[in-house]
Amino acid sequence: MPAIRFEPSHKCESTAARTGAVHTPHGAFPTPCFAPVGTLGSVKGVSPQQLDEMAASLILANTYHLYLRPGHELIAELGGLHKFMNWPNPILTDSGGFQVFSLEHRTKVTEEGVEFRSHIDGSKHLFTPESVMQIQAGLGADIIMAFDQCVAVPNSGKVFEDAMHRTHRWLTRCVRSKTRDDQALFGIIQGGVDPELRIESTNYVCGEDVDGVAIGGLSVGETKDEMYSTLDLIEPHIPAEKPRYLMGVGSPEDLVECVARGMDMFDCVLPTRIARNGALFVRTGRLNIRNAKFANDPGPVDEDCTCYTCRNFSRAYLRHLIRCEELLGYTLNSIHNLRFLLQLMEDIRSAIDEGKFAEFRQSFIAGFEVRDHEVRMRNREARLENVRRRKD
């Protein structure tokens, strides 16, 4: 029996959007879904109980960071990641590949794997496809990722091609070295934004013995149009019976557009990161709670939002907390942003099931304003994220 079972449900007639459910050893989660990111075994500023109350059904943790602290052996000794962090629902762990390759001057890539120095103490380590499978076995997540080689954007086509082929060879080694039958392995498609490389990588990954397909190397500096066109290109080549996971995407407009292109699973640190800076999602775009106009505002962030924050606190109070750098402000803002994305995914699923996704997509994109300065800020955030992921 496979470690997970993907059960497709409804499909949009005019787009590739679809609904379904992924059944895992720790329960099922509906798709399309957004997974909050708990890099170190904790979604920053938010408790497992709060995640459960906001209807989060899947969370992501990071292999690289948990390997360094507290170590996968300790987590395994204490009953695995679910017990360690008291989260009974499905967990996905990434391979640590993005973090390792973000270290840049701290790494040495060979066919065997990647030698790197810890961002914490400078100690030397080696990640191989085999060791990454062993680490993730110790962590005990329901869904694990194959070890892949990530390439920074922009770069030469030869660099992308070499990294893609190495990723393919490493995937074969991951498949052979996977030891736990209760864990589902996803292969990762690479190839930059080169159409031929992406098709080649898609065909290779889907031809391996994998339970699902992840799309890596996007949302890392390319334009939105390049990301969308890449997904349009590869979606028809991914078997319908396998769940599709688009890694690192979490802005509301991208979630809607990438669901339209057949993606089932998403994760991103964006909602909690911008929450700590005072940026909050609303249906018309982003709201900066630091603005002086909210100093005396008694209303909630969003009148239509049912999250704990909007039901209990005013914009004026949230502004006060953020300006004073009170930790509660980070928590309340994070609760709202996470619930906003989870509600968005619920609305998307309902629209697909009811045959109204095309109308929903058009209405949402028309009403959600993405300002030019926000695009510039988002590009800056993406660059800073490469640095933060080395430190967090």
C-alpha positions in Angstrom: 0.0 0.0 0.0 1.3 3.5 -0.8 2.1 5.8 2.1 -0.5 8.3 0.9 -3.5 8.2 -1.3 -4.6 11.1 -3.5 -8.3 11.2 -4.2 -9.3 13.7 -6.9 -12.8 15.1 -6.6 -13.9 17.9 -8.9 -12.3 19.7 -11.8 -12.9 23.1 -13.3 -14.2 22.9 -16.9 -12.2 26.0 -18.2 -9.0 25.7 -16.2 -6.8 23.0 -14.7 -8.0 23.8 -11.2 -9.2 20.7 -9.2 -10.2 19.6 -5.7 -9.3 16.4 -3.9 -7.9 15.0 -0.7 -4.6 13.5 0.3 -4.9 10.7 2.9 -1.9 10.2 5.1 -1.0 8.1 8.2 -2.0 11.2 10.3 -5.2 12.0 8.6 -6.4 13.6 5.4 -6.1 17.1 4.1 -8.2 18.7 1.4 -6.7 20.2 -1.8 -5.9 22.7 -3.0 -4.4 23.6 0.4 -1.9 26.0 1.9 0.6 24.7 4.5 1.9 27.1 7.2 5.6 26.9 7.6 7.1 25.7 10.9 10.8 25.9 10.0 12.1 24.8 13.3 9.1 22.7 14.3 7.1 25.8 15.2 5.1 28.2 13.1 6.5 31.5 14.3 4.4 33.1 17.0 1.5 30.7 16.6 0.7 27.6 18.8 -0.5 24.2 17.5 -3.8 24.9 19.2 -4.2 28.1 17.3 -3.3 26.4 14.1 -5.9 23.8 14.7 -8.6 26.4 15.5 -7.9 28.2 12.3 -8.4 24.9 10.4 -4.8 24.3 9.3 -4.6 20.7 8.0 -0.9 20.4 6.9 2.2 22.1 8.1 5.8 22.1 6.8 9.0 21.7 8.8 12.6 22.1 7.6 15.1 19.2 7.4 18.3 21.4 7.4 17.4 23.4 10.5 16.0 20.5 12.5 19.1 18.4 11.6 21.3 21.1 13.1 19.1 21.9 16.1 18.1 19.8 18.0 19.0 16.9 15.7 16.9 14.2 14.0 18.3 11.5 16.4 16.8 13.3 19.4 13.5 14.0 17.7 13.3 10.3 16.7 14.2 9.3 20.3 11.3 11.5 21.6 8.8 9.9 19.3 9.1 11.8 16.0 8.2 15.3 14.9 4.4 14.9 15.5 4.9 14.1 19.1 7.9 16.4 19.6 5.9 19.5 18.5 2.5 18.1 19.6 0.9 18.3 16.1 -1.3 15.3 15.4 -2.1 16.2 11.8 -0.1 15.7 8.6 3.5 17.1 8.4 5.6 17.7 5.3 9.4 18.1 5.5 11.5 19.6 2.8 14.9 18.2 2.0 17.0 21.1 3.1 18.2 21.5 -0.4 17.2 25.2 -0.7 18.8 26.1 2.6 22.0 24.3 1.8 22.4 25.9 -1.6 21.5 29.3 -0.1 24.7 29.1 1.9 26.6 29.9 -1.3 30.3 30.3 -0.3 29.8 27.8 2.5 29.1 24.9 0.2 30.9 22.5 -2.1 28.8 20.5 -4.6 30.0 17.1 -5.8 28.2 14.1 -7.3 28.2 12.5 -3.8 26.3 15.4 -2.3 26.8 18.8 -0.8 29.4 19.7 1.8 28.5 22.7 3.8 29.3 24.7 6.9 26.7 25.4 9.5 25.4 28.9 9.7 25.3 28.5 13.5 28.8 27.5 14.4 30.7 26.9 11.1 30.9 23.2 11.7 31.3 21.0 8.5 28.5 18.7 7.3 27.7 16.6 4.3 24.2 16.1 2.9 23.8 13.3 0.4 20.5 11.8 -1.0 21.0 8.9 1.3 21.6 11.0 4.5 18.7 13.3 3.7 16.4 10.3 3.5 17.8 9.0 6.8 17.3 12.4 8.5 13.7 12.7 7.3 13.0 9.1 8.4 14.1 10.2 11.9 11.9 13.2 11.8 8.9 11.0 10.8 6.9 13.4 8.6 4.1 12.0 6.4 5.5 13.5 3.2 9.2 13.9 2.6 11.1 15.6 -0.2 13.9 14.2 -2.4 17.3 16.0 -2.2 17.6 18.4 -5.1 20.1 21.0 -6.4 18.7 24.6 -6.3 20.1 27.2 -8.6 19.9 30.9 -8.0 18.2 33.2 -10.5 19.5 34.6 -12.8 22.0 32.1 -14.1 23.3 30.4 -17.2 21.3 27.7 -19.0 24.3 25.3 -18.6 24.2 25.8 -14.8 20.4 25.0 -14.8 20.9 22.0 -17.0 23.7 20.5 -14.9 21.8 21.0 -11.7 18.7 19.5 -13.2 20.5 16.3 -14.3 22.2 16.0 -10.9 18.8 16.4 -9.2 17.5 13.5 -11.3 20.4 11.3 -10.4 19.9 12.2 -6.7 16.2 11.4 -7.0 17.0 7.9 -8.1 19.3 7.5 -5.1 16.6 8.9 -2.8 14.1 6.4 -4.1 16.5 3.5 -3.5 17.5 4.6 0.0 14.0 5.5 1.4 13.3 3.1 4.3 9.9 3.9 5.8 6.8 2.6 4.1 4.7 5.1 6.1 6.3 8.1 4.4 5.4 9.4 1.0 8.3 10.6 -1.2 7.9 13.6 -3.6 10.4 14.2 -6.4 11.2 17.8 -7.4 11.1 19.2 -10.9 13.8 21.6 -11.7 15.1 23.4 -14.9 14.6 27.1 -14.3 12.3 28.7 -16.7 13.7 26.9 -19.8 10.8 25.1 -21.5 12.8 22.2 -22.7 14.5 21.6 -19.4 11.2 21.8 -17.5 9.5 19.2 -19.8 12.5 16.9 -19.5 12.6 17.2 -15.7 8.8 16.7 -15.5 9.0 13.5 -17.5 11.9 12.2 -15.5 10.5 12.9 -12.1 7.0 11.5 -13.0 8.7 8.3 -14.4 10.3 7.6 -11.0 8.6 5.7 -8.2 7.4 8.8 -6.4 4.1 9.4 -4.5 3.8 13.0 -5.6 5.4 15.7 -7.7 6.9 19.0 -6.3 7.8 22.0 -8.5 11.0 23.7 -7.2 13.0 26.5 -8.5 10.1 28.9 -9.0 9.2 32.0 -6.9 13.0 32.6 -6.6 13.4 35.7 -8.7 11.6 35.0 -12.0 8.7 37.1 -13.1 5.1 36.1 -12.4 4.5 35.5 -16.1 7.5 33.2 -16.3 6.2 31.2 -13.3 2.7 31.0 -14.7 3.9 30.0 -18.2 6.2 27.3 -16.7 3.2 25.8 -14.8 1.0 26.0 -17.9 3.7 24.1 -19.8 4.4 21.2 -17.4 0.9 20.6 -15.9 -0.4 18.4 -18.8 2.7 16.2 -18.3 2.1 15.4 -14.7 -0.2 12.4 -14.1 -3.6 13.3 -12.8 -3.4 10.7 -10.0 -0.3 12.4 -8.3 -0.6 15.5 -6.1 1.3 18.5 -7.3 3.1 20.7 -4.8 4.3 24.1 -5.8 7.1 25.0 -3.3 7.5 28.4 -1.7 4.4 30.2 -3.1 2.0 32.0 -0.8 0.9 35.4 -2.0 -2.9 35.4 -2.5 -3.0 36.3 -6.1 -0.4 33.6 -6.9 -2.4 31.0 -5.0 -5.4 31.7 -7.1 -3.5 31.8 -10.4 -1.5 28.6 -9.6 -4.6 26.7 -8.6 -5.9 27.6 -12.0 -2.8 25.9 -13.4 -3.5 22.6 -11.6 -1.4 23.0 -8.4 -2.7 21.2 -5.3 -0.4 22.1 -2.4 1.5 25.3 -1.4 3.7 26.6 1.4 5.3 29.9 2.2 6.7 31.9 5.1 5.2 35.1 3.6 2.0 35.4 5.8 3.9 35.2 9.1 6.9 37.1 8.0 5.0 40.2 6.7 2.7 39.9 9.8 5.7 40.7 12.0 6.2 43.8 9.9 2.6 45.0 10.3 1.3 43.9 6.8 -2.1 42.3 6.8 -4.0 40.6 4.0 -7.5 41.9 3.1 -9.6 41.1 0.1 -8.5 44.3 -1.6 -4.8 43.7 -1.1 -2.4 44.5 1.8 -3.1 46.7 4.7 -0.2 48.4 6.6 -1.4 48.5 10.2 1.4 50.9 11.1 -0.3 53.7 9.2 -1.3 56.6 11.3 -4.9 56.5 10.0 -5.5 53.3 12.1 -4.5 54.9 15.4 -8.1 55.5 16.5 -9.8 52.9 14.3 -12.1 50.7 16.4 -12.9 48.2 13.6 -11.3 44.8 12.9 -8.7 44.2 10.2 -11.4 42.7 8.0 -15.2 42.9 8.7 -15.8 39.6 6.9 -13.0 37.7 8.6 -13.9 35.3 11.4 -10.4 34.7 12.8 -9.6 35.2 16.5 -7.9 38.5 15.8 -10.7 40.1 13.9 -13.3 38.8 16.3 -11.6 40.3 19.4 -9.3 43.2 18.5 -9.3 46.5 16.8 -7.0 48.0 14.2 -6.0 50.6 16.7 -4.9 47.9 19.2 -2.9 46.0 16.6 -1.2 49.2 15.5 -0.3 49.9 19.1 1.2 46.5 19.6 3.3 46.5 16.4 4.6 50.1 17.1 5.6 49.0 20.6 7.1 45.7 19.3 4.9 43.7 21.6 5.1 40.0 20.9 1.3 39.6 21.1 1.1 41.8 18.0 3.2 39.4 16.0 0.9 36.5 17.1 -2.4 38.3 16.4 -1.2 39.5 13.0 0.1 36.0 12.1 -3.2 34.4 13.1 -5.1 36.8 10.8 -2.8 36.3 7.8 -2.7 32.6 8.1 -6.5 32.4 8.5 -6.9 34.7 5.5 -5.0 32.2 3.3 -6.7 29.2 4.7 -10.1 30.8 4.2 -9.0 31.7 0.6 -8.2 28.1 0.0 -11.6 27.0 1.4 -13.3 29.5 -0.9 -11.3 28.2 -3.9 -12.3 24.6 -3.1 -16.0 25.6 -2.8 -15.9 27.5 -6.1 -14.3 24.5 -7.9 -16.8 22.1 -6.4 -19.7 24.3 -7.4 -18.4 24.9 -10.9 -17.8 28.6 -10.3 -14.0 28.8 -10.1 -13.6 30.8 -13.3 -15.9 33.5 -12.0 -14.2 33.4 -8.5 -10.8 33.8 -10.1 -11.8 36.7 -12.2 -13.5 38.5 -9.3 -10.7 37.9 -6.9 -7.9 39.0 -9.2 -9.9 42.1 -10.2 -10.5 43.1 -6.6 -7.0 42.3 -5.1 -4.7 45.2 -5.8 -1.0 44.5 -6.1 0.8 47.8 -6.2 4.0 48.4 -8.0 5.8 49.2 -4.7 4.5 46.0 -3.2 6.0 44.1 -6.1 9.3 45.7 -5.5 9.0 45.0 -1.8 8.1 41.4 -2.5 11.2 41.0 -4.7 13.2 42.6 -1.9 11.6 40.2 0.6 12.5 37.2 -1.6 16.1 38.3 -1.6 16.1 38.8 2.1 14.5 35.4 2.6 17.5 33.8 1.2 19.5 35.4 4.0 16.9 34.7 6.7 16.6 31.0 5.8 20.3 30.7 6.5 19.8 32.2 10.0 16.3 31.2 11.2 
